[in-house]
């Protein structure tokens, strides 16, 4: 059962950072999964009074505040236009509207959950995390780190021209995904990102170790890369699917992603 | 902690524990339509409006609702009555346990999108679990409600 002794709605990020250095204090994002744990929190730190619940868009980037809810991101016109509707596709299957009206982007990214559609979607793009003390870190690098006491202020997505595809496989609607896949083709460089999550480990961009796609996307290179992903992407089994099933899905979704982002 | 929450239009000032959920708060203040059906932030039965947005009251701290408006089914009886009566007449539900959360979220859907199509209904209400109807009855009931509403407006 979740036990919270004190609650502070902070007035500055500095105050939040100071409080967050103590082991028994925790930042509450949307609080969604926290209630299911058995943790004792001395001080719950609430960032909801800092105006970090906005999505700012300019010519170069989207700046997504850490307290922006998943629902805000899902229905954001500019971000949907930029991703070709992939943000809506990635988020609309997460539990329900009521859940997504509370769960925050910052909480999802900080958690770096293996099953996260949000992480898969954003790692696929040219995304960064703005941390209060450390500054700007590439999201892919941040996802590979262990938890620390810094604070996510914003998620920044650079507006490079992209063709994007997103698909997740679920056993049943609103359940956690068996596998997630984001495919992104950057029109400025012609390079692609295939990002696979819920392996069930956290989302990773598949490295094109053998330069299969370096000479372009063709029917042949799609087949080869999908086969490479199926054979080489680390997967594991859990209650939602075996490692073999996930590897097979990874190959299928990679193929689908490459076909779609090359249209 | 002292909070001032506008619950169903009335200001409620209360000294509460830091870890009290909004679900416990509204129940403590007599809103028994709000129930907790799953303990895993999944079922939608505890749906309330927090500043007009449908949220899971079981998964948000009551202190976060300080200076906010909270609405439960008790607070929108008039708005909900036509829909609730229609759904009951359609025999759309069986045991009715999930009904309050379902009605709250359906009202939220109609406020956002007065004439949703089948896919929009399925998508918006996917976070409201029902363990006896299989959703078909509810879906049929809502589609008939929208059809009746449209016909009424045309008259």
Contacts between the chains, C-beta under 8 A, distances in Angstrom:
chain1	res1	chain2	res2	distance
A	2	B	19	6.1
A	3	B	19	5.9
A	4	B	17	7.9
A	4	B	18	4.5
A	4	B	19	3.7
A	4	B	61	7.5
A	5	B	18	6.3
A	6	B	18	5.6
A	7	B	1	6.2
A	7	B	18	4.0
A	7	B	19	8.0
A	7	B	61	6.8
A	7	B	63	4.9
A	9	B	63	7.8
A	9	B	66	8.0
A	28	B	61	7.2
A	30	B	59	7.3
A	30	B	60	7.7
A	31	B	59	6.0
A	31	B	60	6.2
A	31	B	61	6.3
A	31	B	64	8.0
A	32	B	41	5.3
A	32	B	56	7.9
A	32	B	59	5.1
A	33	B	41	7.4
A	35	B	21	7.3
A	35	B	41	7.0
A	35	B	58	7.2
A	35	B	59	5.8
A	36	B	39	7.6
A	36	B	40	6.3
A	36	B	41	7.2
A	41	B	19	8.0
A	44	B	18	6.4
A	44	B	19	7.8
A	44	B	61	7.2
A	46	B	63	7.8
A	46	B	64	6.5
A	48	B	64	6.5
A	71	B	53	7.9
A	92	B	123	6.0
A	93	B	126	7.8
A	95	B	41	6.9
A	95	B	42	6.1
A	95	B	127	5.3
A	96	B	42	7.8
A	96	B	44	5.5
A	96	B	105	7.6
A	96	B	125	7.7
A	96	B	126	5.6
A	96	B	127	1.1
A	96	B	128	6.6
A	97	B	54	6.0
A	97	B	105	6.8
A	97	B	108	7.2
A	97	B	124	5.7
A	97	B	127	5.9
A	98	B	44	5.7
A	98	B	47	5.2
A	98	B	54	4.7
A	98	B	55	5.3
A	98	B	56	4.8
A	98	B	105	6.5
A	98	B	127	5.4
A	99	B	41	6.1
A	99	B	42	7.7
A	99	B	56	5.9
A	99	B	59	7.4
A	99	B	127	5.8
A	101	B	50	7.8
A	101	B	53	4.8
A	101	B	54	6.3
A	101	B	55	4.9
A	102	B	55	5.2
A	102	B	56	6.4
A	102	B	59	5.9
A	102	B	60	5.6
A	173	B	126	5.5
A	174	B	42	7.2
A	174	B	126	5.3
A	174	B	127	6.4
